[in-house]
């Protein structure tokens, strides 16, 4: 990550550029003024007249440029993703990852769990969505402390050595973490934090990913769950799975001594010739030139020639990131081989889910995490349409419902479970659970929208409006608040209040077609009800 007005971008990013979104009938434009970059969003009517135009300065840039660059905009202390990204492979501007599915303009908040892997030290406000302290980052780029841990003691001791003209002590430096001196498993935990995808991640009780420090076990802070792939699944079916792919490989399971830093030096560019030579040397630690059964003539056609990675760690397209490719770490020459997960004949229904923050031998041991954590994982999966986990969720419900923890994540999950019953009793019970979240003082904009919807379901429209009015003050840059609050006021017959809310909403979100439509309806109703 680096500032949006960085001089290094001037020769890399072509500007101006315009991208049209046919789904929203809106234009998105990037341009430069002096050194600063800006993105705009606008639409025109059939006569060519501009309906609205809004422009945001790009405050921060994400990416090393290998696949491309993404951008962040700032509204007060909130950070949002810019809708356009630059893609290096095609040398063109296009919609940011995910925007081709749903174009959210400048309203997609930057979540703390995402930005942690793309920056040095972010200052997200705990529990809030898209809200950051001032400044939002203590350190922009991923830096030394991301892998080596806090460096204060190290700097102090070395400074004293220099001041006293003392030679640095030989041997291990215990004032700072050196991942090369950690056990392979602990070093993998450090990499897993950002280089392991998941079907769901759940914070351990009272912990967050931000509490983790190098040399610790990441599983003490976050549980990473993944639905087990089918036996013989193709590696092309695995998404961003660097650690998981490696741990599935025959090389990892047979050698007992293959880890992320066996091949990767974080201080060196992975695509450099010397890095590729290092990869080959690591293969030849266990294999020999005679291990390869491919004809020599064909081996010489790879780039570089006679390269193990070309066949065994091929690049594949990433469906979630346009114009990008990632290396398949399952180290398999044939897509259907070496991908069966351990203990396939487990006979335990819960084993459809793997706990990747446990060691590979313990991926199936879900009892190692608290029931509240497992309940949240099942809740998230069911919410994403994986109904096969619903019986497991129901089985844990009584145990979790009696848990007296103050963690607001628990009543949130319980409320969603009640809501899915789609009954009046379930709606009322869900509402009681969400009131616990509000009383905890740890609510965020998603909680406000959820409890508002529950008040609407239970026909308590005025209570819903009260929640949304407070949310409008606490979280002013979320358009859903204005839409739902206006609907509440219109339901109550308070069209003047609805128009006031919609006026502010359209001012903040002129691109929001729903807000404009509601504004027309409220205006028409006001004329009909003077």
N, C-alpha and C positions, 0 to 999 in steps of 0.2 A: 504494500500500500504506500502511496505517496501523494503529495498535494496535486490538486487538479490543474494548477498553473505551472507544473514542473517544466523546465526548459527542455528536458529530454524528449517530451512528447511532440514538440513542434515539428520535428522532421519525420515522425512516425505516423501520426494520425492525419489522414487527408480530410480537410474541411473546406467548404461546407458540404453537407450531405443531407439528403432527405429520404425518408422511408415512409411509404403509405401503408396504412392498415385498413384493408377493405372491410374487416369485420366491424370496426367502429367508425369507418368513414372519416378517419382523422389522419393528420400528417404529423410526423415526428422529424425534427430537424436538429442537426448539430452544427455549431459554428464557433468560430474563435474571435475574441475581441482582445486585442493586445496579446497577452500570454494566456489569458483565462479561456476556459472552454465553457460553452453553454449548450443546453438542450432545450428545445421548444416543443410544444404540443399545440396544434390548432386545427380548426376545421373551417370549411367554406360552404356557403349555401349554393344552390343551383345557379345563382347569378354571379358567383365568384366573389361574393362579399364575405369577409372574415366574420365568422360567428363568435369565435373566441380565440385568444392567443395568450399563452403563458410561457414564460421562460425562466429557467433555473440555472444558476451557476453550478458547475460540477465541482464540488468541494474536494472530493477524494477519488483516487483511481485505485482499482484493485486489479492485480495480475502482474505477472512477470513478462507478459507479452508472447510467451510460447504459443498459447492458444488464442490470446487476445487480451482485451482490457474491459473491465466493467467500471461503473461510476456511481458515486453516491451524491445525493443532494441533501441539504440541511434546511429544515424549517424550525426555527428556534432551536430547541435542544433535541429535536427528533431527526433521525436519519432515514432516508428512503432510497431505494434503488432507482437509478435512472433507466428509462425504458429502452435506450439504445446502447449496445455494446459494439466494440470494434473487434473483428475476427481476423487474426493474422493470416490464417491459411488462405482465405479468399480475398484478403486485403480490402475488406468492405465492412460497412456498418450494417447491423441487423438488430433484431429484437433480442433483448437480454434473455438468458436461459429461463424458460417457463412462460415468457411473455407471448410466445407464439401460440400457447394454449389459452391463456387468459391475459389480455393486455390490461394491466392495472395502472398504466400511466405512471405518474409520480407518487402513487399511494401505497407501494409495497414496502412495508417497514423492514429495516435491517435488524434481524434478531441477534441477540447476544451469542447464542450458540453457533451461529454461522460466522459472524465477524471474528470470533476468537481465533479461527484458523487462518484468517486472511490479514491479520494485523499483529503488531507487537503486543501492546497492552491497552485494550479497549476499556472504557469507563462506562459500561452500560449500567443503568439503574436497575438493581435486582428486582425481578418479578414484573417489571414493566415491559411494554412492547414498543420497540423502536426509540425509547427514551434514553438519553445519555447525559452524563454529567458534563461540566465545563472545565477543561476541554474534553471532547469525546474520546480522545486517545492520548495516553501518556507517551506512547511510542507508536509510530505509524507502521513501519515495516516489521516483519517477523525478524526478531533480533536474537542476540546471544542468549538472553535469559529464557527464551521460549524453549530451548533445548537443554541449557546448562543450569537453569534455576536462578534464584536471586544471587546477584554478584557482589552485593555490598561487602561481605566479609572478605571475599577474594581480593577486591580492590584495596581494602584497608590493609590487609596483610602484605600485599605486594608493594603498596606505597611505603609502608614502614620499612620493608626490606631495602627499597631504593634509598630512602632517607638515611638509613643507618649503614648504607653501603654493605648490606649483607647479601650473601649469595642465596639464590632461591634454593630451598631444600630439595634434595633429590627424592625420587619416588612419587607416590600418589599425592596429589594436592587435595586435601580434605576440605578445603575452604569453598569448593564449588563442585558441581556434578560433572563428571566426564562420562557420557553415555558409553564410551568404549570400555570403561571399567565396570559397568553394570553387568549383571547377568543378562543373557540374551533375552529372556522373558521380560525383564524390567525395561530393557531398552526398547523392545517391541511395544510395550505399553505406552512409551513416550510417543512413538510414531503413530500408534493406533488412534490416538486422540483425534488426529485430523485426517489420517489416511485410511480410515475404515468406514465404509458406508453401513447402512443399517435399515431394517424395517421399522425399528423404533428405538429410541434412547430414552431412558428414564433416570432422573437423578436419584442417587441413594438418599435415604432419610437425612435431612439436615445438611446435605452437601450439594455442590454444583461443580461443573467442569472447571470453573474459574478457581476453585480451591486446590486443584491438582497442581503438584510441583514435580519436575523431573526427579526420577529415582523412586517415586511412589508408584503404587499400583492403581491404574486408572479405574479399575473395577471397584475400588473403595469409594469412588465418587460418582461414577456413572455406570449404569448397566446398558450394554449394547446388545440388542436382541436381533436375530435374523431368522426368518423362516427357512428351514432346511431345504436346500435344492433337491430336486428329484435325483435318484441315483443315475449316474451317467449323464447329468446335465451338461450342456455345452458351455464352455467358458464365455461364449458370446452372450449368454443369458445372464451373466453376472454383471451388475453395475459397478460403481466405484468401490472395488473390493481389493485393495492392495494387500492388506494383511491377511484377509480371509482366503484370497486366492493362493498366497504363499503357503499358508498353513494347510491348505488342502493338497498341496503338491506332494508328489512322491519324494521329491528331493528333500523337502522339509521333514517329512515323517520318517524317512530312512536315515538321513544323516544325523539328525538330532542336533545339528550345529549350524543351521541356516536361519539367519535373522535379517531384519531390514538393513542394518548397518554392515552386514557381511558384504553387500554389493554397493550400498549407497553411502557416499560421503556428502553430508549436507552442505559442505563448504565448496563443492565443485558442481559445475553445470552438468547435468546428467546426459546431455546430448553431445558433449565434447568428445573428441577422439580418444583422449586419455581415459575418460570414463568408460567408454565402450571396451577399451583394451582391458580395463580392470574387470568388467563383467565377464569377459571371456576367461580371464585368469581364474576367477572364482569358480567357473564351471569346471575348469581343468584341475581343480583341487581334488575332485572326486572322479571325474571322467577323464578319459584319454582321447587322443586323436582317433584311435581305432574304435571308440564307443559309437561313433556316428555311422549308421548304415546307409546313409544317402550317398549317391554317386559323387565322386569328387568334382566332376564337371559342373554338376548342379550346385554344389556347395560354393563354387567360385562365382556364381551369378548373384549371390546376395550382396547387399551393400551395408557394411563393408564385406569383403569376400570371406567365405568360410566362417560365417557369424552364427553362433548358436541361437541368439535371441530372435533372429528373423523367423525361424521355424518354431521355436519353443516358447517364445514370449512375444507373440505378434501384437501389432497395434490393431485396435478395433474402434469403431465409431462409438460415440457416446450419445445415446438417444436423448438425454436430458440437457446436453450442451451442444448447440449447433456447431458444425465445422470443427469439432474437437475429436481427438483420439487418445486413448489411454492404453498402456501396456497391460496385457493379460499376465498376471502374476501366478497363474496356476501351473505354469511350466509344463505344458502338455503339448506333445507333437501332434496328437490326434484329438480333436475336440471332444470325443465321447469318453476318453480315458482319464483315470486318476482323479475323478471328481466326486467319488462317493465319500460322503462324510463318515467319520468313525462311528461304530456301534449302530449300524443301520437297523439291525434286528433288535430293537430296544423293547418293543412291546409296551411302551409307555406313551399314552396319547399326548402328553405334554412335550414329548421330544420332537414334535414338529417345529418347535422353537429352539434355537440355539442361543446360548449365552456366550457371546464372543469375548467378553471381558474376563472370562475364566480361561485357564489354560486349555489348549485344544482337547486334552484328555478329559476335561470336565465340562465341555460345552453342553452336555445333556443334563447336567446337575442343576436344575432350576431351583431346587430347594436351598441353594446357597444364597439366594437373595430373599429379602423379606417379602412376605405375602403382599404388602402394600405396593411394592415395586412391581411384582408380577401382575397384580391387578391392573395397575396403570398401563402396563405393556399390552395386556389382553384388551383393555378398553380402547386403546389407540388403534389396535389392529381391527377390532370389530367396527370401530368408527370409519375405517378405511374400506369396509366391505368384506373383510375376512370373517365371515359368519361361522367358520369352523371353530373359532376360538370362543364363541359365545357360551357354550356349556362350561368351559373352564372358568370363564369370568363369573358365571352364576354360582359355580361351586365355591369360589373364593369370597363372594359377596358378604355372607354373614360374618365371616372372620374379620374382614376389613371394615365393615360397618360398625363393629364394636371397638375399633381401634380409637384410642383417645388422642392420637397424634394431633399436633397443631399445624401440621403441614397442609397448606390450602390445596395442594394437588390432590389430596385424598377425597375431600368432599366434592371437588370438581368431577373426579372420575365417578364417584357414587351418583352424583346428580345426572351425569350422562347416561349411566346405566338405568336409572329410573325413567329418564325421558324416553329411552328406547322402548319401554313397555307400552307407550302410547295410550295411557289411561289417565283418567282424571286424578286418581290416587297417586299414580306415578309422577304426574306433573307437580302436584302439591308437595310430594316428598322431595322431588328434585329442587323445588324452590327453597325448602328448608335447608337443604344441604348448601345451596348457593348463598343463603343468608349467613351461614357459618363462614364462608369465604369473605364476605363483606365485613363481618365483625372482626375478622383476623387482621384487617388493615392491609392486606396483601393483594387486593384485587387489582386487575388491570382492565384494559378496554374490552378484551374478549369476555371477561367475567361480567362486565356491565351489560354488554350486548346479550349475553346468555340469560342473565337474570331478568332483563327487560322482556325477552321473549317468553320467559316463564310467567311473568306477570300478565302478559297478553293472553297466554294460553289459559290462565286461570281467571281471565276477565277482570283484572285489576289494572285498568289502563292508566289511571292517575298515578299509581305506584310506579308503573313502567316509565311514565314521563318524568317522574322525580329522579329516577336512576339515571336516565339519559341526560337530563339537565346537568346533573353533577358530572357525568362523563364528558359532556361538552366542554366543561371548564378544565377538567383534568387532562383530557386527551383530545384537543381541538382539531387534530389533523387526520381524523378518520371519518370518511364520508358516510359510512353506515349509520353513525350516530344521528346525523342530520336527517337522513331518509326515514329512519325509524321514529325519531322524535316527532317529525312532521306528521307521519301517519297516526301517531297517538293523538296529537292535537286535533287532527281532522276527525278522528273517531269520536273525540269528546265534543266536537262541534266548535272548537276554539280555532277558527280559521285565521284570525288575526295573528295568534301566536304561531300557527303553522307557517304563515307567510314570513314572519320575522325570522324563524329558524331557517326556512328555505332561502331567504335572501342572503343570509350569512353563508349558508352551504354553497350556493351558486357562486358567491364571491370567492370562496376558498377552492371550489372544485367546479370551474366553469365547464369542464368537459363531461360532467356527470349528466347523462341524458335523463336518468330517472329523477334526479332533483329538478330538472327543468320541467318535466312532465307533471310532477307533483305541484310545482309552482303554478302551472296553468290551471290545474284542477282546483287548487286552493283559491286562486283569484276568481275563477268562475263561480265557486261556491260563495265567496264573499259578496260578489255582485248579486247573487240570488238570495242572500240572507243579509241584508244591510244591517 
